[in-house]
Amino acid sequence: MPSNVTLTAEEPLLLEARRKASSQDTSLNELFRGWLLEYVSDPQSGTSYQHLMDQLGYAAAGRRFTRDDLNARS
């Protein structure tokens, strides 16, 4: 049996989200249900940050940057 959930968001954000959902022929309710299902089905949901960092482990700057390097303007 479905249960009601109360969420809080700014009115402009809700309006834009409703417009976008409508343009995709769906509703915020359907999108939320889909997100909720994906969230509970994802085995990495509790460790998503660490999972992302593990996936990006191949990326390396190649060297250590100095403060001057980081603040340089192109």
Secondary structure, DSSP 8 states (H G I E B T S, - for coil): ----------HHHHHHHHHHHHHTT--HHHHHHHHHHHHHH-TTGGGHHHHHHHHTTT---SS---HHHHH---
